Amino acid sequence: MTSLLYPLLDPLPDPAEAPAAPSHWLLTPGPLTTTATVKRAMLHDWGSWDGDFRALTASIRHRLRDIAGVGEDYTVVPMQGSGTFAVESALTTLVPPDGGVLIPVNGAYGQRMVEICRRAGVRHAVLEIEETSALDPQAVAQRLADDPTLSHVALVQVETSTGILNPVDEVAQVTAAAGRRLIVDAMSAFGALWIDPAKAPYEALVFSTNKCLEGVPGMGFVLTRVSALEEARARGPGRSLSLDLVDQWAYMERTGQFRYTPATHVLAAFRQALDEFDAEGGRTARYARYRRNYDVLIAGMAWAGIKPLLPEALRSPIIVTFLAPVHPAYSFTAFYDAMKRRGFIIYPGKMTRVESFRLGCIGAIDVPVMEECTRACVAALKEIGVEVQD
């Protein structure tokens, strides 16, 4: 039956008939593949001021704090938008005007934090690292010793531009030893990779709905010390109106509501995603599934002669960057299209010096999907004229 209001549009599908499997598997660092039940949770409309929605928001905040393993000295502040919105909110709110932030950079998301600070007028220093190299915590310690005016360090936990896993624990320890504070972009890791707050003291973790917790895009979160927000409030208005973390927190604490229209459907889907996270067995079980996905991916691609960019010690089980075949017939666009025809959406590399592509291990996918992915890679490369082992 055609819609009476919009006769040119196809009718919406019956939610009871939602497919068990997606039309394409998203092997990306987010957005990623979600379950049919997470998708179905978005079919109900919510009033953002309604008591039921306020209760939903409060429960999500409490559950995220529990996942992080922190107490009531921390709070979770939801922020509308993608994860980058939440990163910008944390940097522009928590770093004081008379302080500054040291940003170690070995990928695109560290560079993004630098650009945020540059545009917002947040004083910052950059520690440049080769994009295929591990971060040396002692280099962080030395830069902090050289500049006592730096109040914070901001670090990306998993640089998904390459898949590199940065040593958060060690950086947190040298930062604390220097009397400074740590902000962690945990976007692509929260919910799977553990940061023990006792071993890695941090002021804030930033993450979003659409990564390892397997929700849909549209909301970010800043988990931060209440004392840091109180200090920021005492300094006066923040650098941004819509991204002012203190204003968002204070208004939510007072009313249970967002200051401005929230992504209601996204949060409803996220509650379902958290239910499924708990049912799977929480962080430990989710990490184990991603690790199995990663192991199958690495083994299958090695069999075809396709090598990862990074040595094993630097890789995370979140996303893997592979070196593109050195062959005149290879182009990422042709490879992407051939993979899409086989039901897989993949990512190009973000390397500046070598040709590469990326395959994600996260989302509502499991070992059979990863096995099929490796077979699809071989078939897709052969289709475009690249000789590979099968």
NORFEN-V78392 format. One record per backbone hydrogen bond with DSSP energy under -1.0 kcal/mol. NH is the residue of the N-H (numbers start at 1). CO is the residue of the C=O. If there is no record, write none. Layout:
nh=NH co=CO
nh=NH co=CO
//
This chain:
nh=9 co=6
nh=17 co=14
nh=18 co=15
nh=25 co=343
nh=27 co=345
nh=28 co=26
nh=30 co=31
nh=39 co=35
nh=40 co=36
nh=41 co=37
nh=42 co=39
nh=43 co=40
nh=50 co=47
nh=54 co=50
nh=55 co=51
nh=56 co=52
nh=57 co=53
nh=58 co=54
nh=59 co=55
nh=60 co=56
nh=61 co=57
nh=62 co=58
nh=63 co=59
nh=64 co=60
nh=65 co=61
nh=66 co=62
nh=67 co=63
nh=68 co=64
nh=70 co=65
nh=74 co=71
nh=75 co=224
nh=77 co=222
nh=79 co=220
nh=81 co=218
nh=86 co=82
nh=87 co=83
nh=88 co=84
nh=89 co=85
nh=90 co=86
nh=91 co=87
nh=92 co=88
nh=93 co=89
nh=94 co=90
nh=95 co=91
nh=99 co=96
nh=101 co=123
nh=102 co=152
nh=103 co=125
nh=105 co=127
nh=111 co=107
nh=112 co=108
nh=113 co=109
nh=114 co=110
nh=115 co=111
nh=116 co=112
nh=117 co=113
nh=118 co=114
nh=119 co=115
nh=120 co=116
nh=121 co=117
nh=122 co=117
nh=125 co=101
nh=127 co=103
nh=129 co=105
nh=133 co=130
nh=139 co=136
nh=140 co=136
nh=141 co=137
nh=142 co=138
nh=143 co=139
nh=144 co=140
nh=145 co=141
nh=146 co=142
nh=147 co=143
nh=150 co=147
nh=151 co=100
nh=152 co=100
nh=153 co=181
nh=154 co=102
nh=155 co=183
nh=157 co=185
nh=159 co=164
nh=160 co=158
nh=162 co=159
nh=163 co=159
nh=164 co=159
nh=165 co=314
nh=166 co=157
nh=168 co=166
nh=171 co=167
nh=172 co=168
nh=173 co=169
nh=174 co=170
nh=175 co=171
nh=176 co=172
nh=177 co=173
nh=178 co=174
nh=179 co=176
nh=180 co=175
nh=181 co=151
nh=183 co=153
nh=184 co=204
nh=185 co=155
nh=186 co=184
nh=186 co=206
nh=189 co=186
nh=190 co=186
nh=192 co=189
nh=193 co=189
nh=200 co=196
nh=203 co=182
nh=204 co=182
nh=205 co=223
nh=206 co=184
nh=207 co=221
nh=209 co=219
nh=214 co=211
nh=215 co=209
nh=220 co=79
nh=221 co=207
nh=222 co=77
nh=223 co=205
nh=224 co=75
nh=225 co=203
nh=226 co=73
nh=229 co=225
nh=230 co=226
nh=231 co=227
nh=232 co=228
nh=233 co=229
nh=234 co=230
nh=236 co=233
nh=244 co=241
nh=248 co=244
nh=249 co=245
nh=250 co=246
nh=251 co=247
nh=252 co=248
nh=253 co=249
nh=254 co=250
nh=255 co=251
nh=256 co=252
nh=264 co=262
nh=267 co=263
nh=268 co=264
nh=269 co=265
nh=270 co=266
nh=271 co=267
nh=272 co=268
nh=273 co=269
nh=274 co=270
nh=275 co=271
nh=276 co=272
nh=277 co=273
nh=278 co=274
nh=279 co=275
nh=280 co=276
nh=282 co=277
nh=286 co=282
nh=287 co=283
nh=288 co=284
nh=289 co=285
nh=290 co=286
nh=291 co=287
nh=292 co=288
nh=293 co=289
nh=294 co=290
nh=295 co=291
nh=296 co=292
nh=297 co=293
nh=298 co=294
nh=299 co=295
nh=300 co=296
nh=301 co=297
nh=302 co=298
nh=303 co=299
nh=304 co=300
nh=305 co=302
nh=306 co=301
nh=309 co=321
nh=314 co=311
nh=315 co=312
nh=316 co=163
nh=320 co=359
nh=322 co=357
nh=323 co=307
nh=324 co=355
nh=327 co=325
nh=330 co=327
nh=335 co=331
nh=336 co=332
nh=337 co=333
nh=338 co=334
nh=339 co=335
nh=340 co=336
nh=341 co=337
nh=343 co=340
nh=344 co=339
nh=345 co=25
nh=347 co=358
nh=349 co=356
nh=357 co=322
nh=358 co=347
nh=359 co=320
nh=360 co=27
nh=361 co=318
nh=364 co=33
nh=365 co=363
nh=370 co=366
nh=371 co=367
nh=372 co=368
nh=373 co=369
nh=374 co=370
nh=375 co=371
nh=376 co=372
nh=377 co=373
nh=378 co=374
nh=379 co=375
nh=380 co=376
nh=381 co=377
nh=382 co=378
nh=383 co=379
nh=384 co=380
nh=385 co=382
nh=386 co=381
nh=389 co=304
//
